[in-house]
Structures are given as structure tokens and as C-alpha cells.
Amino acid sequence: MNCKYFGMCASCTLFDKSYDEQLTFKLEREKERFSNFTTMDFDLIKSSDKNFRNRAEFRIWWEKDENGDEILSYAMNDFKKDILKIDSCQIVSAHIQEIMPKLLDLLMEDLILSYKLFSVEFLGSTTNDMLVTLIYHKKLDEQWNELAKQIEEKLNIKVMGRSRKQKIALSSDSINETLTINNQEFKFAYQEGGFTQPNTNVNIQMIEWVLNNIEDSSKDLCELYCGGGNFTIPLSTKFNKVLATEISKTSIKSALNNCDLNNTNKITFLRMSAEEFVQGLQEVRTFNRLKDINLKDYNFDAIFMDPPRSGLDNTTRNLAKDFENIIYISCNPETLHRDLEELTKTHEIVRFALFDQFAYTNHIESGVILKMIR
Ligand SMILES: C[S@@+](CC[C@H](N)C(=O)[O-])C[C@H]1O[C@@H](n2cnc3c(N)ncnc32)[C@H](O)[C@@H]1O
């Protein structure tokens, strides 16, 4: 990939390396970081070199041209956090790339659409479904609705409008995605505001890596930080039943809907923070949300965790140590390293992978499978 904004746009920080050089750099850095735990070979899951993001957000920049007309541009931050106007972005999917200039042209046709617009979010899918959220510093009215509906029709996309205390979904607030994982199709509806993995191709490979590196089990799986069921639903095929928890209401709603889309009845989703769930499981606190669930019905032999950047809190880390098998997906190697300091006192690492979700940045995701030491 060769982008004209390399060195200026702060979203791509590893612009001075070819894609293969970036991978080698990240692999060596992480092997060094985790060398006190393991010297095994890491599995390395690559991204596409360009057009890999199905989710993106851009600022909108306003200015007047020489005729006094208002001109809108997409914008990012430069390395000094100043505004950098851009007319394209190479890391977003081909579909987002195609829609970006067409959308801008339509927005500039009417001040009702363009006035006080300050940011645009794109959420795309491999099925070509797309949700575009227009975010404003003004109240959205009936006239805005009418014009935004015309954009939906002209571009064959879904449009939402957001402003302070306002959220308007014109035709829908979600998009449909179908992921083919180990030759099996899984259907998902991705909800606006819910967490979704940005690099679809790497996401598929992350799920496959987990599925292909664990045994089929006649016992149950406990999952924390489950989001909309991205891992939960494919992983449920490997277990007797699954209990999955997550803090976000939007994500749990989405997970329940995704279960229906895949006719899965093996999974129970609970809206609980990881910390609350540990208290419920260890019977130190009672929760109304657990009243219809008999936790003693579960015979867990594995825990799956994909926490946010902060990693595991103390109580969750301690709970994980009680499980025979731990599967840990991490978006922050620093907190993963901290958590492994504890987990490797009781468990040994049997598999380690790096997933390059965010090519052209320093960021890397990791996957670790651990087994209890006997
Ligand atoms: C990295 S995302 C992973 C989501 C999911 N595994 C996926 O692949 O889409 C982390 C998730 O943890 C949730 N979360 C954040 N803090 C939490 C907490 N304290 N307890 C439970 N879930 C939490 C977030 O809402 C988010 O959905």
C-alpha cells in the first residue's frame, strides 16, 4: 500500500515499513516481550495490505471556496493533532472507499444536511450492507429526515443521524453480516454503537484459530466480555452449552438477536460486568439477573475472555485460574503480559498467536491458550 498521506495522517504510524517489515517488527517485539513465559513459535495471522477496515470514523471539515460556497472535506488528525484534510483512505474497505466521495457530494447539495455536521461513521460488511452515521452539533428535524432518506435511496445505504440526546435511525440501526468460518456460515446483525471487530478478514481467522486449537468438549464454556456473540456463537459448536456475559446492554441485545439468526439454543447471555459475574458465581453477592439461572447446572472446563485494553481485574484473573482451559484474546500486549504473570503460576501456555488487525499501526492483537498444570 502506498498512501499519499503517509507521514502526515496520524492514523497510520508504521508508514515507513513495507507490510512484511511491519509484521517482522511486531513479531520480534512481542516474542521479546513474552520471552519470560515462552520461547515457542507464535502463529502469525496477517491482514490484507489495504482495504481491510470495515469500520471507520472521519471528522468533517468546513471551509469556503473562492466563490464563497461551503465545501466539506473528510479530515483526520496529523501528528501534531492538527486537522489534515483527506479525500480518500486506503485502509478502509473498497465499499467504504466508493461511498465516501459520493456521500460528501450529496451532503454538500443541501445546508440542512451539511450544516453543523462534524463527523461521519461508516460501518460496512462483506455482504455490502452499510450503515452511515452522521453526527451533528444541531437538532435534527423532519426536513433532515426527508433529505437523509434520499441519500439512503441514492447510495443504497442505511443512514442514521445523531446529535445531543437524539438518535434517528431511518431504515435500520444495524447491518447484516455473514461470516464463513471453517466453511460454515454464521449470520450476524451489527448494531450501531455496539462493539464489532474492525478487520473482518482477520476476525474470521481469529475465530478459526481458536476453533482449530481447542478440542471438542462434552462440558460447558464460560465466556466473559462476549460483545455481540462474535466468538460465542461459532465456539458454541464445540461445547455442550455456553454461559456468556457482557457489560453493554446494546451488545447483549445484539448477541440475543445473533443467536436467533443462527438458530442457536445452547447459549445463555447475561448482561453483567465481569466483576459482578465473579461475585455471582462465587456466591458473595446475589443478583436479580441470575435468579432464573442455576449456575450449578454448568460444568465448565474452559473460560474464554476477550477483555478491553485494561485487561482483567484482580477478581476475574483469580477466577480464571480455577478453569482447566483458558482462552485469552487480548487487544493490549501490556495488560496481557501483566495477566500472564499470574495465570502462568497455575497454567502453561500451549499456543500463542498474533493477529494483525491494525496493519500500518504499532497495535497487535494476541491469542493465548493455556492449560492447567497438573
Ligand atoms: C474487545 S471487546 C470484545 C467483544 C467480543 N468478544 C467480540 O469479538 O466482538 C470487549 C468487550 O468487553 C465489554 N466490557 C468492557 N468492560 C467490561 C466489564 N467490566 N465486564 C464485562 N464486559 C466488559 C465491552 O463492552 C466489549 O464488548
The ligand as an SDF file (V2000), in Angstrom:
LIG
                    3D

 27 29  0  0  0  0  0  0  0  0999 V2000
  -12.5890   -6.3350   22.8690 C   0  0  0  0  0  0  0  0  0  0  0  0
  -14.3410   -6.3170   23.0340 S   0  0  0  0  0  0  0  0  0  0  0  0
  -14.6850   -7.9870   22.6270 C   0  0  0  0  0  0  0  0  0  0  0  0
  -16.0840   -8.3050   22.2040 C   0  0  0  0  0  0  0  0  0  0  0  0
  -16.3000   -9.6500   21.5010 C   0  0  0  0  0  0  0  0  0  0  0  0
  -15.5120  -10.7180   22.0470 N   0  0  0  0  0  0  0  0  0  0  0  0
  -16.0420   -9.5310   20.0060 C   0  0  0  0  0  0  0  0  0  0  0  0
  -15.1970  -10.2360   19.4730 O   0  0  0  0  0  0  0  0  0  0  0  0
  -16.7390   -8.7350   19.3450 O   0  0  0  0  0  0  0  0  0  0  0  0
  -14.5210   -6.1990   24.7470 C   0  0  0  0  0  0  0  0  0  0  0  0
  -15.9460   -6.2260   25.2570 C   0  0  0  0  0  0  0  0  0  0  0  0
  -15.8980   -6.1440   26.6860 O   0  0  0  0  0  0  0  0  0  0  0  0
  -17.0030   -5.3830   27.1460 C   0  0  0  0  0  0  0  0  0  0  0  0
  -16.6400   -4.9080   28.5030 N   0  0  0  0  0  0  0  0  0  0  0  0
  -15.8750   -3.8510   28.8360 C   0  0  0  0  0  0  0  0  0  0  0  0
  -15.6980   -3.8050   30.1680 N   0  0  0  0  0  0  0  0  0  0  0  0
  -16.3610   -4.8690   30.7010 C   0  0  0  0  0  0  0  0  0  0  0  0
  -16.5420   -5.3750   32.0150 C   0  0  0  0  0  0  0  0  0  0  0  0
  -16.0060   -4.7640   33.0670 N   0  0  0  0  0  0  0  0  0  0  0  0
  -17.2640   -6.5060   32.1750 N   0  0  0  0  0  0  0  0  0  0  0  0
  -17.8130   -7.1380   31.1050 C   0  0  0  0  0  0  0  0  0  0  0  0
  -17.6920   -6.6970   29.8270 N   0  0  0  0  0  0  0  0  0  0  0  0
  -16.9630   -5.5810   29.6360 C   0  0  0  0  0  0  0  0  0  0  0  0
  -17.1740   -4.3070   26.0910 C   0  0  0  0  0  0  0  0  0  0  0  0
  -18.4980   -3.8160   26.1010 O   0  0  0  0  0  0  0  0  0  0  0  0
  -16.8300   -5.0760   24.8020 C   0  0  0  0  0  0  0  0  0  0  0  0
  -17.9910   -5.6240   24.2130 O   0  0  0  0  0  0  0  0  0  0  0  0
  1  2  1  0
  2  3  1  0
  2 10  1  0
  3  4  1  0
  4  5  1  0
  5  6  1  0
  5  7  1  0
  7  8  2  0
  7  9  1  0
 10 11  1  0
 11 12  1  0
 11 26  1  0
 12 13  1  0
 13 14  1  0
 13 24  1  0
 14 15  1  0
 14 23  1  0
 15 16  2  0
 16 17  1  0
 17 18  1  0
 17 23  2  0
 18 19  1  0
 18 20  2  0
 20 21  1  0
 21 22  2  0
 22 23  1  0
 24 25  1  0
 24 26  1  0
 26 27  1  0
M  CHG  2   2   1   9  -1
M  END
$$$$
